[in-house]
Amino acid sequence: MLFLLLIVFLPLIGSIIAGFFGFYIGRTGSVLITTLTTFLSLLCSICVGYEVIVYGCSFGITWAAWIHSGLFECNWNFVFDTLTVVMLIVVTSISTLIHLYSAGYMKHDPHLSRFMSYLSLFTFFMIVLVTGDNFIQMFVGWEGVGFCSYLLINFWFTRLQANKAAIKAMLVNRVSDLLLLLGILTLFYNLRSLEYLSIFPAITIIKDIDFIFLSHTFKVIDVACILIFIGAMGKSAQIFLHVWLPDAMEGPTPVSALIHAATMVTAGVYLTSRCSPIFENSVLSLKVITIIGATTAFFASTVGLVQNDFKKIIAYSTCSQLGYMFFACGLSNYPLAIFHLSNHAYFKALLFLCSGAVIHAMGDEQDIRKMGGLRRILPFTYMMFLIGSLSLMGFPFLTGFYSKDLILEVAFATFNEYGHFAYWLGTVAAFFTAFYSTRLLFYAFLSETNAYKNIIKNAHDVSFEIGFPLALLALGSIFIGYLSRDMFVGLGTDFWNNSLYLEPFRNQMVDSEFMPVFFKLLPVFFSFVGLFGALYLYFFEFKSFYEFKISSTGLLFYNFLNRKWFFDKIYNEFLNQYILKIGYTVSYKMVDKGLIEMCGPYGFSTLFSFLSQYTSLFQTGYIYHYSLFLLIGAIFLINFLFLALFTINYFVILILFFLIYMFIKK
């Protein structure tokens, strides 16, 4: 039990030591403690993974009691099945390498101890998310990674853009998290439990239960699944809730790598896969997931074509790849989605960390139009980035090829309109991915330099402490897909045991083996066309390509894509402004400055001031006025004592008060 708890709590211990005692142990001590605890968590994860995978057993432990209310019980339980250990190995391995990288990349930052503490805390909450055996515990980790993302994006808190990006990420995720919570409560209301092992077997009970809302009939399971998926959309930056992802690049580069490769954005895919027994009973939600995932893959790949910020191009590629994972889930192939998640983690972490090395060498310049010629100045970084880019494109026999192309094959082999919709959009997205990856390589490494002389003179390749994590990630980007393919998604594999579930009639792996070869090779062909087409245009037809861009048609497309399909404009002008207006006129002026203040201190002070002004008029100085007041008081007292008998006399008192007031006023 202690061995299993070490996996969870070692990163937390490292975070506490670096955060609270960083002043005493110093920068080197903070780096050493946080990296060592994360590495030990990785070793423990590998040992537990060996037991779970080789011997086919799962572990579950109860750490402490938590919520006990009537018949409802919710404890701090940790489950270690196949899905959990795969996520643990991916999260802790990527996090360990990013800790190593950060030691060199952030060594000149005066707040290195705080940064390392945040990284370890981020890792801890992600581990809590994937090891929880109930929705409440998962939600703690879910909110924890959102909180840590705010801290890390806003790490350089003196920068206005970092403040805005962190707040934007927090607010967008609050919207999706609220809907996720509603989905969880829907399941709890109907099944009276929040534990996975109780909900999953009993989910068929509510499969055919309907309820009426606004004169429309809905199935409970469809509503619960769609609400949970919207929660996953926010965390994993799917279309409509993706707007926070590019702005999150304002944080340090190791943060971008950790958020986009293995932790926060993959949480949505993990949750959807973990809830596979629920989603398999809702055909409507699977169709919605497929459409949203395929649309996101296409949308993000088109926007990436015209971005000029180094990290934002890679961020949009993350958004696009997450779309592939989601429409794999929508096609009921959850093992394939997790396979692509684990593959994507390694080559995407490699791309981000290489981008950090380039930006660091270029004096913190992120505009790719001000780079060039870096293949000669940064040869090691160029080789690493080339490996990551080719893996992202799905180049044959690299890691990305084994999962990305298989997702498209499964989409075509589904043989329905949703599967073919996902296949064609995914294939076109593969072309755009290869195009913008090659464009990025051209501007940063292959073209002649556009940088200032002083920057080029001072540019240098990475040191060993930065280069070592890049080399390990490059090995993962080459071999991980080949080594794990048959284990994860091979025909007849029992690797996942009961951690993932799909209806047998929805398994398209056999059909994908016998689909026409033309449709199997088409995505690879499109990727090659994007790769060599971009090289040809930028090397030999650059002038013609530029003339097309500045033409009326070219500007129309360029502005549409460069402004991200106008999502930010629509949200700001047609949604946020109305919300702010309602907040000002209703919440602020009517409720806060109106109702609350009038019923609060301001209203009471005004009331008593008004009463005191008119009460002072009774002090006339005439004895017959005071005698009248004494008489009225005596009458009031007598009526009060004999309330049941003389209720009618209160009206007389009111008339007397009115006559006195009119008398004084005269």
Buried (B, 14 or more C-beta within 10 A) or exposed (E): EEEBEBBBBBBBBBBBBBBEBBEEBEBEBBBBBBBBBBBBBBBBBBBBBEBBBEEEEBBBBEBEEBEEEEEEBBBBBBBBBBBBBBBBBBBBBBBBBBBBBBBBBBBEBEBBBBBBBBBBBBBBBBBBBBBBBBBBBBBBBBBBBBBBBBBBBBBBEEEEEBBBBBBBBBEBBEBBBBBBBBBBBBBBEBBEBBBBBBBBEBBEEBEEEEEEEEEEEBBBBBBBBBBBBBBBBBBBBBBBBBBBBBBBBBBBBBBBBBBBBBBBBBBBBBBBBBBBBBBBBBBBBBBBBBBBBBBBBBBBBBBBBBBBBBBBBBBBBBBBBBBBBBBBBBBBBBBBBBBBBBBBBBBBBBBBBBBBBBBBBBEEBBEBEBBBBBBEBBEBBBBBBBBBBBBBBBBEEBBBBBBBBBBBBBBBBBEEEBBBBBBBBBBBBBBBBBBBBBBBBBBBBBBEBBBEEEBBEEBEBBEEBBBBBBBBBBBBBBBBBEEBBEBBBEEEEEBBBEBBBBEEEEBBBEBBEEBEEEBBEBBBEBBBBBBEBBBEBBEEEEEEBEEBEEEEEBEEBBEBBBEBBEBBEEBEEEEEEEEEEEEEEEEEEEEBEEEEEEEEEEBEEEEEEEEEEEEEEEEEEEEEBEEBEEEBEEBBEEBEEEEEEBEEBEEEEEEBEEEBEEEEEE
